[in-house]
Amino acid sequence: MATGSSGSRRTPSSKRLPEVSVLRVGHRPGRDPRLTTHLALAARAFGAARMYLHPPDPALAERLRRVVDGWGGSFEIVPAPDWRKVVRSHRGTVVHLTMYGLPLARVLPRLRRGGEILFVVGGAKVPADLYRLAGVNVAVGHQPHSEVAALAVALERLRGLPGPTALPGARRRIVPTDRGKRVVSRGSDGRWTS
C-alpha cells in the first residue's frame, strides 16, 4: 500500500478498483435526512459511483446533486422504489453491511478481485430477507455502530483513503492546512483562487 503526499493510504495504481454503488434501504424521508446525507457524502468521498435511495426522496437527492455540482465528480442519487429489484438485478457482488456478518478482513480478498460491488446499508428496521438476498453479509465490527462508519471503513479498506485533489468538474476544493480552513474556487478562466 503506497502513501500519498498527504499521508493518505492509496491502493496501488496497477490494480483496477472495483466500481462501487451503495443502496440505502429503509430511508425515512423527513426523519433520516441527516444520516442518509452523511451516508451519501461518505460514499461519494470514498469513491462510490452512486447511491440508490429506498424509498426515493427527491428533496434529499437535489441537495446532494448541489454538493456534486460544487465539489465535482459524477456521483449520483438514483431513486429505488423497489430495493429488492436493485439487489436482484445487480451484476456483481452484493455486500450487506451488518454487525452480524462475517469479518470484513476475511471477505476483502474476494471483493478486491474486481467486478462491481453493491454495498447495502439498512435503516432502523432491516428487512429479514436482505440477509438472504445479499451475496455476503459483512461486518466491520461486531458491536453496535453507525451505518456511516461501517460504509466508510469498508470503502477505505477496499479503495484506500481519498487524496486531497479536486474531483473532475469541481468548482471548489480544500487546500490542506495545519491550522484553520482554506477553500479555493475555480474561476471562469479555470484557475483556482481564494
Contact map, one row per residue, 1 for C-alpha under 8 A:
11100000111100000000000000000000000000000000000000000000000000000000000000000000000000000000000000000000000000000000000000000000000000000000000000000000000000000000000000000000000000000000000000
11110000111100000000000000000000000000000000000000000000000000000000000000000000000000000000000000000000000000000000000000000000000000000000000000000000000000000000000000000000000000000000000000
11111111110000000000000000000000000000000000000000000000000000000000000000000000000000000000000000000000000000000000000000000000000000000000000000000000000000000000000000000000000000000000000000
01111111110000000000000000000000000000000000000000000000000000000000000000000000000000000000000000000000000000000000000000000000000000000000000000000000000000000010000000000000000000000000000000
00111111000000000000000000000000000000000000000000000000000000000000000000000000000000000000000000000000000000000000000000000000000000000000000000000000000000000000000000000000000000000000000000
00111111000000000000000000000000000000000000000000000000000000000000000000000000000000000000000000000000000000000000000000000000000000000000000000000000000000000011000000000000000000000000000000
00111111100000000000000000000000000000000000000000000000000000000000000000000000000000000000000000000000000000000000000000000000000000000000000000000000000000000000000000000000000000000000000000
00111111110000000000000000000000000000000000000000000000000000000000000000000000000000000000000000000000000000000000000000000000000000000000000000000000000000011110000000000000000000000000000000
11110011111000000000000000000000000000000000000000000000000000000000000000000000000000000000000000000000000000000000000000000000000000000000000000000000000000011100000000000000000000000000000000
11110001111100000000000000000000000000000000000000000000000000000000000000000000000000000000000000000000000000000000000000000000000000000000000000000000000000111100000000000000000000000000000000
11000000111110100000000000000000000000000000000000000000000000000000000000000000000000000000000000000000000000000000000000000000000000000000000000000000000000110000000000000000000000000000000000
11000000011111100000000000000000000000000000000000000000000000000000000000000000000000000000000000000000000000000000000000000000000000000000000000000000000000000000000000000000000000000000000000
00000000001111110000000000000000000000000000000000000000000000000000000000000000000000000000000000000000000000000000000000000000000000000000000000000000000000000000000000000000000000000000000000
00000000000111110000000000000000000000000000000000000000000000000000000000000000000000000000000000000000000000000000000000000000000000000000000000000000000000000000000000000000000000000000000000
00000000001111111000000000000000000000000000000000000000000000000000000000000000000000000000000000000000000000000000000000000000000000000000000000000000000000000000000000000000000000000000000000
00000000000011111100000000000000000000000000000000000000000000000000000000000000000000000000000000000000000000000100000000000000000000000000000000000000000000000000000000000000000000000000000000
00000000000000111110000000000000000000000000000000000000000000000000000000000000000000000000000000000000000000010100000000000000000000000000000000000000000000100000000000000000000000000000000000
00000000000000011111000000000000000000000000000000000000000000000000000000000000000000000000000000000000000000011111100000000000000000000000000000000000000000000000000000000000000000000000000000
00000000000000001111100000000000000000000000000110000000000000000000000000000000000000000000000000000000000000000011100000000000000000000000000000000000000000000000000000000000000000000000000000
00000000000000000111110000000000000000000000001111000000000000000000000000000000000000000000000000000000000000000001111000000000000000000000000000000000000000000000000000000000000000000000000000
00000000000000000011111000000000000000000000000111110000000000000000000000000000000000000000000000000000000000000001111000000000000000000000000000000000000000000000000000000000000000000000000000
00000000000000000001111100000000000000000010000101110000000000000000000000000000000000000000000000000000000000000000011110000000000000000000000000000000000000000000000000000000000000000000000000
00000000000000000000111110000000000000000000000000111100000000000000000000000000001000000000000000000000000000000000011110000000000000000000000000000000000000000000000000000000000000000000000000
00000000000000000000011111100000000100000000000000111100000000000000000000000000000000000000000000000000000000000000000111100000000000000000000000000000000000000000000000000000000000000000000000
00000000000000000000001111100000000000000000000000001110000000000000000000000000001000000000000000000000000000000000000111100100000000000000000000000000000000000000000000000000000000000000000000
00000000000000000000000111110000000000000000000000000110000000000000000000000000000000000000000000000000000000000000000001111100000000000000000000000000000000000000000000000000000000000000000000
00000000000000000000000111111001000100000000000000001110000000000000000000000000000000000000000000000000000000000000000001100000000000000000000000000000000000000000000000000000000000000000000000
00000000000000000000000001111111100000000000000000000010000000000000000000000000000000000000000000000000000000000000000000000000000000000000000000000000000000000000000000000000000000000000000000
00000000000000000000000000111111100000000000000000000010100000000000000000000000000000000000000000000000000000000000000000000000000000000000000000000000000000000000000000000000000000000000000000
00000000000000000000000000011111100000000000000000000000000000000000000000000000000000000000000000000000000000000000000000000000000000000000000000000000000000000000000000000000000000000000000000
00000000000000000000000000011111100000000000000000000000000000000000000000000000000000000000000000000000000000000000000000000000000000000000000000000000000000000000000000000000000000000000000000
00000000000000000000000000111111111100000000000000000000000000000000000000000000000000000000000000000000000000000000000000000000000000000000000000000000000000000000000000000000000000000000000000
00000000000000000000000000011111111110000000000000000000000100000000000000000000000000000000000000000000000000000000000000000000000000000000000000000000000000000000000000000000000000000000000000
00000000000000000000000000000001111111000000000000000000000000000000000000000000000000000000000000000000000000000000000000000000000000000000000000000000000000000000000000000000000000000000000000
00000000000000000000000000000001111111100000000000000000000000000000000000000000000000000000000000000000000000000000000000000000000000000000000000010000000000000000000000000000000000000000000000
00000000000000000000000100100001111111110000000000000000000000000000000000000000000000000000000000000000000000000000000000000000000000000000000000000000000000000000000000000000000000000000000000
00000000000000000000000000000000111111111000000000000000000100010000000000000000000000000000000000000000000000000000000000000000000000000000000000000000000000000000000000000000000000000000000000
00000000000000000000000000000000011111111100000000000000000000000000000000000000000000000000000000000000000000000000000000000000000000000000000000010000000000000000000000000000000000000000000000
00000000000000000000000000000000001111111110000000000000000000000000000000000000000000000000000000000000000000000000000000000000000000000000000000110010000000000000000000000000000000000000000000
00000000000000000000000000000000000111111111000000100000000000010000000000000000000000000000000000000000000000000000000000000000000000000000000000000000000000000000000000000000000000000000000000
00000000000000000000000000000000000011111111100000000000000000010000000000000000000000000000000000000000000000000000000000000000000000000000000000000000000000000000000000000000000000000000000000
00000000000000000000000000000000000001111111110000000000000000000000000000000000000000000000000000000000000000000000000000000000000000000000000000010011000000000000000000000000000000000000000000
00000000000000000000010000000000000000111111111101100000000000000000000000000000000000000000000000000000000000000000000000000000000000000000000000000011001000000000000000000000000000000000000000
00000000000000000000000000000000000000011111111111000000000000000000000000100000000000000000000000000000000000000000000000000000000000000000000000000000000000000000000000000000000000000000000000
00000000000000000000000000000000000000001111111100000000000000000000000000000000000000000000000000000000000000000000000000000000000000000000000000000000000000000100000000000000000000000000000000
00000000000000000000000000000000000000000111111100000000000000000000000000000000000000000000000000000000000000000000000000000000000000000000000000000001001100111100000000000000000000000000000000
00000000000000000001000000000000000000000011111110000000000000000000000000000000000000000000000000000000000000000000000000000000000000000000000000000000001000100100000000000000000000000000000000
00000000000000000011110000000000000000000011111111100000000000000000000000100000000000000000000000000000000000000000000000000000000000000000000000000000000000000000000000000000000000000000000000
00000000000000000011100000000000000000000001001111100000000000000000000001110000000000000000000000000000000000000000000000000000000000000000000000000000000000000000000000000000000000000000000000
00000000000000000001110000000000000000000011000111110000000000000000000000111100000000000000000000000000000000000000000000000000000000000000000000000000000000000000000000000000000000000000000000
00000000000000000000111100000000000000010010000111111000000000000000000000111100000000000000000000000000000000000000000000000000000000000000000000000000000000000000000000000000000000000000000000
00000000000000000000111100000000000000000000000001111100000000000000000000001111000000000000000000000000000000000000000000000000000000000000000000000000000000000000000000000000000000000000000000
00000000000000000000001110100000000000000000000000111111100000000000000000001111100000000000000000000000000000000000000000000000000000000000000000000000000000000000000000000000000000000000000000
00000000000000000000001111100000000000000000000000011111100000000000000000000011111000000000000000000000000000000000000000000000000000000000000000000000000000000000000000000000000000000000000000
00000000000000000000000011111000000000000000000000001111100000000000000000000011110000000000000000000000000000000000000000000000000000000000000000000000000000000000000000000000000000000000000000
00000000000000000000000000000000000000000000000000001111110000000000000000000111100000000000000000000000000000000000000000000000000000000000000000000000000000000000000000000000000000000000000000
00000000000000000000000000001000000000000000000000001111111110000000000000000010000000000000000000000000000000000000000000000000000000000000000000000000000000000000000000000000000000000000000000
00000000000000000000000000000000000000000000000000000001111111000000000000000010000000000000000000000000000000000000000000000000000000000000000000000000000000000000000000000000000000000000000000
00000000000000000000000000000000000000000000000000000000111111100000000000000000000000000000000000000000000000000000000000000000000000000000000000000000000000000000000000000000000000000000000000
00000000000000000000000000000000100010000000000000000000111111110000000000000000000000000000000000000000000000000000000000000000000000000000000000000000000000000000000000000000000000000000000000
00000000000000000000000000000000000000000000000000000000111111111000000000001000000000000000000000000000000000000000000000000000000000000000000000000000000000000000000000000000000000000000000000
00000000000000000000000000000000000000000000000000000000011111111100000000000000000000000000000000000000000000000000000000000000000000000000000000000000000000000000000000000000000000000000000000
00000000000000000000000000000000000000000000000000000000001111111110000000000000000000000000000000000000000000000000000000000000000000000000000000000000000000000000000000000000000000000000000000
00000000000000000000000000000000000010011000000000000000000111111111000000001000000000000000000000000000000000000000000000000000000000000000000000000000000000000000000000000000000000000000000000
00000000000000000000000000000000000000000000000000000000000011111111100000011000000000000000000000000000000000000000000000000000000000000000000000000000000000000000000000000000000000000000000000
00000000000000000000000000000000000000000000000000000000000001111111110000000000000000000000000000000000000000000000000000000000000000000000000000000000000000000000000000000000000000000000000000
00000000000000000000000000000000000000000000000000000000000000111111111100000000000000000000000000000000000000000000000000000000000000000000000000000000000000000000000000000000000000000000000000
00000000000000000000000000000000000000000000000000000000000000011111111111100000000000000000000000000000000000000000000000000000000000000000000000000000000000000000000001000000000000000000000000
00000000000000000000000000000000000000000000000000000000000000001111111100000000000000000000000000000000000000000000000000000000000000000000000000000000000000000000000011100000000000000000000000
00000000000000000000000000000000000000000000000000000000000000000111111100000000000000000000000000000000000000000000000000000000000000000000000000000000000000000000000001110000000000000000000000
00000000000000000000000000000000000000000000000000000000000000000011111110000000000000000000000000000000000000000000000000000000000000000000000000000000000000000000011011111000000000000000000000
00000000000000000000000000000000000000000000000000000000000000000011111111000000000000000000000000000000000000000000000000000000000000000000000000000000000000000000011111110000000000000000000000
00000000000000000000000000000000000000000000000000000000000000000001001111100000000000000000000000000000000000000000000000000000000000000000000000000000000000000000001111000000000000000000000000
00000000000000000000000000000000000000000000000010000000000000000001000111110000000000000000000000000000000000000000000000000000000000000000000000000000000000000000000000000000000000000000000000
00000000000000000000000000000000000000000001000111100000000000000001000011111000000000000000000000000000000000000000000000000000000000000000000000000000000000000000000000000000000000000000000000
00000000000000000000000000000000000000000000000011100000000000001000000001111100000000000000000000000000000000000000000000000000000000000000000000000000000000000000000000000000000000000000000000
00000000000000000000000000000000000000000000000001111000000010011000000000111110000000000000000000000000000000000000000000000000000000000000000000000000000000000000000000000000000000000000000000
00000000000000000000000000000000000000000000000001111001000000000000000000011111000000000000000000000000000000000000000000000000000000000000000000000000000000000000000000000000000000000000000000
00000000000000000000000000000000000000000000000000011111110000000000000000001111100000000000000000000000000000000000000000000000000000000000000000000000000000000000000000000000000000000000000000
00000000000000000000000000000000000000000000000000011111000000000000000000000111111001000000000000000000000000000000000000000000000000000000000000000000000000000000000000000000000000000000000000
00000000000000000000000000000000000000000000000000001111000000000000000000000011111000000000000000000000000000000000000000000000000000000000000000000000000000000000000000000000000000000000000000
00000000000000000000000000000000000000000000000000000110000000000000000000000001111111000000000000000000000000000000000000000000000000000000000000000000000000000000000000000000000000000000000000
00000000000000000000001010000000000000000000000000000100000000000000000000000001111111100000000000000000000000000000000000000000000000000000000000000000000000000000000000000000000000000000000000
00000000000000000000000000000000000000000000000000000000000000000000000000000000011111110000000000000000000000000000000000000000000000000000000000000000000000000000000000000000000000000000000000
00000000000000000000000000000000000000000000000000000000000000000000000000000000011111111000000000000000000000000000000000000000000000000000000000000000000000000000000000000000000000000000000000
00000000000000000000000000000000000000000000000000000000000000000000000000000001011111111100000000000000000000000000000000000000000000000000000000000000000000000000000000000000000000000000000000
00000000000000000000000000000000000000000000000000000000000000000000000000000000001111111100010000000000000000000000010000000000000011000000000000000000000000000000000000000000000000000000000000
00000000000000000000000000000000000000000000000000000000000000000000000000000000000111111100000000000000000000000000000000000000000010000000000000000000000000000000000000000000000000000000000000
00000000000000000000000000000000000000000000000000000000000000000000000000000000000011111110000000000000000000000000000000000000000000000000000000000000000000000000000000000000000000000000000000
00000000000000000000000000000000000000000000000000000000000000000000000000000000000001111111110000000000000000000000010000000000000000000000000000000000000000000000000000000000000000000000000000
00000000000000000000000000000000000000000000000000000000000000000000000000000000000000001111100000000000000000000001000000000000000000000000000000000000000000000000000000000000000000000000000000
00000000000000000000000000000000000000000000000000000000000000000000000000000000000000000111110000000000000000000011110000000000000000000000000000000000000000000000000000000000000000000000000000
00000000000000000000000000000000000000000000000000000000000000000000000000000000000000000111111000000000000000100011110000000000000000110000000000000000000000000000000000000000000000000000000000
00000000000000000000000000000000000000000000000000000000000000000000000000000000000000100101111100000000000000000000111100000000000001110000000000000000000000000000000000000000000000000000000000
00000000000000000000000000000000000000000000000000000000000000000000000000000000000000000000111110000000000000000000111100000000000001111100000000000000000000000000000000000000000000000000000000
00000000000000000000000000000000000000000000000000000000000000000000000000000000000000000000011111000000000000000000001110000000011001111100000000000000000000000000000000000000000000000000000000
00000000000000000000000000000000000000000000000000000000000000000000000000000000000000000000001111101000000000000000001111000000000000001111000000100110000000000000000000000000000000000000000000
00000000000000000000000000000000000000000000000000000000000000000000000000000000000000000000000111111000000000000000000010000000000000001111000000000000000000000000000000000000000000000000000000
00000000000000000000000000000000000000000000000000000000000000000000000000000000000000000000000011111000000000000000000000000000000000000111111110000000000000000000000000000000000000000000000000
00000000000000000000000000000000000000000000000000000000000000000000000000000000000000000000000001111100000000000000000000000000000000001110010000000000000000000000000000000000000000000000000000
00000000000000000000000000000000000000000000000000000000000000000000000000000000000000000000000011111110000000000000000000000000000000011110000000000000000000000000000000000000000000000000000000
00000000000000000000000000000000000000000000000000000000000000000000000000000000000000000000000000011111011000000000000000000000000000011110000000000000000000000000000000000000000000000000000000
00000000000000000000000000000000000000000000000000000000000000000000000000000000000000000000000000001111111000000000000000000000000000000111100000000000000000000000000000000000000000000000000000
00000000000000000000000000000000000000000000000000000000000000000000000000000000000000000000000000000111111100000000000000000000000000000111000000000000010000000000000000000000000000000000000000
00000000000000000000000000000000000000000000000000000000000000000000000000000000000000000000000000000011111110000000000000000000000000000000000000000000000000000000000000000000000000000000000000
00000000000000000000000000000000000000000000000000000000000000000000000000000000000000000000000000000111111110000000000000000000000000000000000000000000000000000000000000000000000000000000000000
00000000000000000000000000000000000000000000000000000000000000000000000000000000000000000000000000000111111111100000000000000000000000000100000000000000000000000000000000000000000000000000000000
00000000000000000000000000000000000000000000000000000000000000000000000000000000000000000000000000000001111111110000000000000000000000000000000000000000000011000000000000000000000000000000000000
00000000000000000000000000000000000000000000000000000000000000000000000000000000000000000000000000000000111111111000000000000000000000000000000000000000000000000000000000000000000000000000000000
00000000000000000000000000000000000000000000000000000000000000000000000000000000000000000000000000000000001111111000000000000000000000000000000000000000000000000000000000000000000000000000000000
00000000000000000000000000000000000000000000000000000000000000000000000000000000000000000000100000000000001111111100100000000000000000000000000000000000000001000000000000000000000000000000000000
00000000000000001100000000000000000000000000000000000000000000000000000000000000000000000000000000000000000111111100000000000000000000000000000000000000000001000000000000000000000000000000000000
00000000000000000100000000000000000000000000000000000000000000000000000000000000000000000000000000000000000011111110000000000000000000000000000000000000000000000000000000000000000000000000000000
00000000000000011100000000000000000000000000000000000000000000000000000000000000000000000000000000000000000000111111000000000000000000000000000000000000000000000000000000000000000000000000000000
00000000000000000110000000000000000000000000000000000000000000000000000000000000000000000001100000000000000000001111100000000000000000000000000000000000000000000000000000000000000000000000000000
00000000000000000111100000000000000000000000000000000000000000000000000000000000000000000011100000000000000000000111110000000000000000000000000000000000000000000000000000000000000000000000000000
00000000000000000111100000000000000000000000000000000000000000000000000000000000000000000001111000000000000000100011111000000000000000000000000000000000000000000000000000000000000000000000000000
00000000000000000001111000000000000000000000000000000000000000000000000000000000000000100101111000000000000000000001111100000000000000000000000000000000000000000000000000000000000000000000000000
00000000000000000001111000000000000000000000000000000000000000000000000000000000000000000000011110000000000000000000111110000000000000000000000000000010000000000000000000000000000000000000000000
00000000000000000000011110000000000000000000000000000000000000000000000000000000000000000000011110000000000000000000011111000000000000000000000000000000000000000000000000000000000000000000000000
00000000000000000000011110000000000000000000000000000000000000000000000000000000000000000000000111000000000000000000001111100000000000000000000000100010000000000000000000000000000000000000000000
00000000000000000000000111100000000000000000000000000000000000000000000000000000000000000000000010000000000000000000000111111100000000000000000000100000000000000000000000000000000000000000000000
00000000000000000000000111100000000000000000000000000000000000000000000000000000000000000000000000000000000000000000000011111100000000000000000000000000000000000000000000000000000000000000000000
00000000000000000000000001000000000000000000000000000000000000000000000000000000000000000000000000000000000000000000000001111100000000000000000000000000000000000000000000000000000000000000000000
00000000000000000000000001000000000000000000000000000000000000000000000000000000000000000000000000000000000000000000000001111110000000000000000000000000000000000000000000000000000000000000000000
00000000000000000000000011000000000000000000000000000000000000000000000000000000000000000000000000000000000000000000000001111111010000000000000000000000000000000000000000000000000000000000000000
00000000000000000000000000000000000000000000000000000000000000000000000000000000000000000000000000000000000000000000000000001111111000000000000000000000000000000000000000000000000000000000000000
00000000000000000000000000000000000000000000000000000000000000000000000000000000000000000000000000000000000000000000000000000111111100000000000000000000000000000000000000000000000000000000000000
00000000000000000000000000000000000000000000000000000000000000000000000000000000000000000000000000000000000000000000000000000011111110000000000000000000000000000000000000000000000000000000000000
00000000000000000000000000000000000000000000000000000000000000000000000000000000000000000000000100000000000000000000000000000111111111000000000000000000000000000000000000000000000000000000000000
00000000000000000000000000000000000000000000000000000000000000000000000000000000000000000000000100000000000000000000000000000011111111001000000000000000000000000000000000000000000000000000000000
00000000000000000000000000000000000000000000000000000000000000000000000000000000000000000000000000000000000000000000000000000001111111100000000000000000000000000000000000000000000000000000000000
00000000000000000000000000000000000000000000000000000000000000000000000000000000000000110000000000000000000000000000000000000000111111100000000000000000000000000000000000000000000000000000000000
00000000000000000000000000000000000000000000000000000000000000000000000000000000000000100000011100000000000000000000000000000000011111111000000000000000000000000000000000000000000000000000000000
00000000000000000000000000000000000000000000000000000000000000000000000000000000000000000000111100000000000000000000000000000000000111111000000000000000000000000000000000000000000000000000000000
00000000000000000000000000000000000000000000000000000000000000000000000000000000000000000000111100001100000000000000000000000000000001111100000000000000000000000000000000000000000000000000000000
00000000000000000000000000000000000000000000000000000000000000000000000000000000000000000000001111011100000000000000000000000000001001111110000000000000000000000000000000000000000000000000000000
00000000000000000000000000000000000000000000000000000000000000000000000000000000000000000000001111111111001000000000000000000000000000011111000000000000000000000000000000000000000000000000000000
00000000000000000000000000000000000000000000000000000000000000000000000000000000000000000000000011111111000000000000000000000000000000001111110000000100000000000000000000000000000000000000000000
00000000000000000000000000000000000000000000000000000000000000000000000000000000000000000000000011100011000000000000000000000000000000000111110000000100110000000000000000000000000000000000000000
00000000000000000000000000000000000000000000000000000000000000000000000000000000000000000000000000100010000000000000000000000000000000000011111110000000000000000000000000000000000000000000000000
00000000000000000000000000000000000000000000000000000000000000000000000000000000000000000000000000110000000000000000000000000000000000000011111100000000000000000000000000000000000000000000000000
00000000000000000000000000000000000000000000000000000000000000000000000000000000000000000000000000100000000000000000000000000000000000000000111110000000000000000000000000000000000000000000000000
00000000000000000000000000000000000000000000000000000000000000000000000000000000000000000000000000100000000000000000000000000000000000000000111111000000000000000000000000000000000000000000000000
00000000000000000000000000000000000000000000000000000000000000000000000000000000000000000000000000100000000000000000000000000000000000000000101111101100000000000000000000000000000000000000000000
00000000000000000000000000000000000000000000000000000000000000000000000000000000000000000000000000000000000000000000000000000000000000000000000111111100000000000000000000000000000000000000000000
00000000000000000000000000000000000000100000000000000000000000000000000000000000000000000000000010000000000000000000000011000000000000000000000011111110000000000000000000000000000000000000000000
00000000000000000000000000000000001001100100000000000000000000000000000000000000000000000000000000000000000000000000000000000000000000000000000001111111000000000000000000000000000000000000000000
00000000000000000000000000000000000000000000000000000000000000000000000000000000000000000000000000000000000000000000000000000000000000000000000011111111100000000000000000000000000000000000000000
00000000000000000000000000000000000000000000000000000000000000000000000000000000000000000000000010000000000000000000000000000000000000000011000011111111110000000000000000000000000000000000000000
00000000000000000000000000000000000000100110000000000000000000000000000000000000000000000000000010000000000000000000001010000000000000000000000000111111111000000000000000000000000000000000000000
00000000000000000000000000000000000000000110010000000000000000000000000000000000000000000000000000000000000000000000000000000000000000000000000000011111111100000000000000000000000000000000000000
00000000000000000000000000000000000000000000000000000000000000000000000000000000000000000000000000000000000000000000000000000000000000000001000000001111111110000000000000000000000000000000000000
00000000000000000000000000000000000000000000000000000000000000000000000000000000000000000000000000000001000000000000000000000000000000000001000000000111111111000000000000000000000000000000000000
00000000000000000000000000000000000000000010011000000000000000000000000000000000000000000000000000000000000000000000000000000000000000000000000000000011111111110000000000000000000000000000000000
00000000000000000000000000000000000000000000010000000000000000000000000000000000000000000000000000000000000000000000000000000000000000000000000000000001111111111000000000000000000000000000000000
00000000000000000000000000000000000000000000000000000000000000000000000000000000000000000000000000000000000100000000000000000000000000000000000000000000111111110000000000000000000000000000000000
00000000000000000000000000000000000000000000000000000000000000000000000000000000000000000000000000000000000100110000000000000000000000000000000000000000011111110000000000000000000000000000000000
00000000011000001000000000000000000000000000011000000000000000000000000000000000000000000000000000000000000000000000000000000000000000000000000000000000001111111000000000000000000000000000000000
00000001111000000000000000000000000000000000010000000000000000000000000000000000000000000000000000000000000000000000000000000000000000000000000000000000001111111100000000000000000000000000000000
00000001110000000000000000000000000000000000010000000000000000000000000000000000000000000000000000000000000000000000000000000000000000000000000000000000000100111110000000000000000000000000000000
00000001110000000000000000000000000000000000111000000000000000000000000000000000000000000000000000000000000000000000000000000000000000000000000000000000000000011111000000000000000000000000000000
00010101000000000000000000000000000000000000000000000000000000000000000000000000000000000000000000000000000000000000000000000000000000000000000000000000000000001111100000000000000000000000000000
00000100000000000000000000000000000000000000000000000000000000000000000000000000000000000000000000000000000000000000000000000000000000000000000000000000000000000111110000000111000000000000000000
00000000000000000000000000000000000000000000000000000000000000000000000000000000000000000000000000000000000000000000000000000000000000000000000000000000000000000011111000001000000000000000000000
00000000000000000000000000000000000000000000000000000000000000000000001100000000000000000000000000000000000000000000000000000000000000000000000000000000000000000001111101011100000000000000000000
00000000000000000000000000000000000000000000000000000000000000000000001110000000000000000000000000000000000000000000000000000000000000000000000000000000000000000000111111000000000000000000000000
00000000000000000000000000000000000000000000000000000000000000000000000110000000000000000000000000000000000000000000000000000000000000000000000000000000000000000000011111000000000000000000000000
00000000000000000000000000000000000000000000000000000000000000000000101110000000000000000000000000000000000000000000000000000000000000000000000000000000000000000000001111100000000000000000000000
00000000000000000000000000000000000000000000000000000000000000000001111110000000000000000000000000000000000000000000000000000000000000000000000000000000000000000000011111111000000000000100000000
00000000000000000000000000000000000000000000000000000000000000000000111100000000000000000000000000000000000000000000000000000000000000000000000000000000000000000000000011111000000000001110000000
00000000000000000000000000000000000000000000000000000000000000000000011100000000000000000000000000000000000000000000000000000000000000000000000000000000000000000000010001111100000000111100000000
00000000000000000000000000000000000000000000000000000000000000000000001000000000000000000000000000000000000000000000000000000000000000000000000000000000000000000000110001111110000000111000000000
00000000000000000000000000000000000000000000000000000000000000000000000000000000000000000000000000000000000000000000000000000000000000000000000000000000000000000001010000011111000011110000000000
00000000000000000000000000000000000000000000000000000000000000000000000000000000000000000000000000000000000000000000000000000000000000000000000000000000000000000001000000001111100011110000000000
00000000000000000000000000000000000000000000000000000000000000000000000000000000000000000000000000000000000000000000000000000000000000000000000000000000000000000001000000000111110011000000000000
00000000000000000000000000000000000000000000000000000000000000000000000000000000000000000000000000000000000000000000000000000000000000000000000000000000000000000000000000000011111111000000000000
00000000000000000000000000000000000000000000000000000000000000000000000000000000000000000000000000000000000000000000000000000000000000000000000000000000000000000000000000000001111100000000000000
00000000000000000000000000000000000000000000000000000000000000000000000000000000000000000000000000000000000000000000000000000000000000000000000000000000000000000000000000000000111110000000000000
00000000000000000000000000000000000000000000000000000000000000000000000000000000000000000000000000000000000000000000000000000000000000000000000000000000000000000000000000000000111111000000000000
00000000000000000000000000000000000000000000000000000000000000000000000000000000000000000000000000000000000000000000000000000000000000000000000000000000000000000000000000000111101111100000000000
00000000000000000000000000000000000000000000000000000000000000000000000000000000000000000000000000000000000000000000000000000000000000000000000000000000000000000000000000000111100111110000000001
00000000000000000000000000000000000000000000000000000000000000000000000000000000000000000000000000000000000000000000000000000000000000000000000000000000000000000000000000011110000011111000000001
00000000000000000000000000000000000000000000000000000000000000000000000000000000000000000000000000000000000000000000000000000000000000000000000000000000000000000000000000011110000001111100000111
00000000000000000000000000000000000000000000000000000000000000000000000000000000000000000000000000000000000000000000000000000000000000000000000000000000000000000000000000111000000000111110000111
00000000000000000000000000000000000000000000000000000000000000000000000000000000000000000000000000000000000000000000000000000000000000000000000000000000000000000000000001110000000000011111111110
00000000000000000000000000000000000000000000000000000000000000000000000000000000000000000000000000000000000000000000000000000000000000000000000000000000000000000000000000100000000000001111111110
00000000000000000000000000000000000000000000000000000000000000000000000000000000000000000000000000000000000000000000000000000000000000000000000000000000000000000000000000000000000000000111111000
00000000000000000000000000000000000000000000000000000000000000000000000000000000000000000000000000000000000000000000000000000000000000000000000000000000000000000000000000000000000000000111111000
00000000000000000000000000000000000000000000000000000000000000000000000000000000000000000000000000000000000000000000000000000000000000000000000000000000000000000000000000000000000000000111111100
00000000000000000000000000000000000000000000000000000000000000000000000000000000000000000000000000000000000000000000000000000000000000000000000000000000000000000000000000000000000000000111111110
00000000000000000000000000000000000000000000000000000000000000000000000000000000000000000000000000000000000000000000000000000000000000000000000000000000000000000000000000000000000000011110011111
00000000000000000000000000000000000000000000000000000000000000000000000000000000000000000000000000000000000000000000000000000000000000000000000000000000000000000000000000000000000000011110001111
00000000000000000000000000000000000000000000000000000000000000000000000000000000000000000000000000000000000000000000000000000000000000000000000000000000000000000000000000000000000001111000000111
